[in-house]
Amino acid sequence: MERLWEVDPSAGFARRLGRTAAELGASRDNDDCPEIWELDNGDVAVVGRDATELLRDRLPRNSGSGATSAWW
């Protein structure tokens, strides 16, 4: 079956959504804190650790279609 959506590797990071972990006082001042970004093509990127397998059974049913991922 053909996938209807694929990652666009040419998309750039347009703006951070929300405050950084450092701004929230929840950072160890290193680069392993998650962030959420809007891309210049309208997609959203979550930068962090992949927790899909750990949380798969708890994800809402309507959160994806076979390719659901969870990040933190």
Steps between C-alpha positions, in 0.01 A plus 500: 500500500629847410563734792310827471751702699878492506754717677623789286875509573529841334262666750663754728426584862276809503427558870504329837155428644493576871783585732828315526570267792756752622236777501274272705779423748493133399838470330837365599654749256577235240350404166281204597178688579203455266378781278204549265552692177282621214672434169492742210270263308239493780600163647591467867819336626553364849866476593569262786531136598282246320266337753265334250546141616477598866172691453340330197222331702406831664484722190149618403345292221460804275860619548631336183452236240753222537796734533417659835801615698541646846788728592622657820 
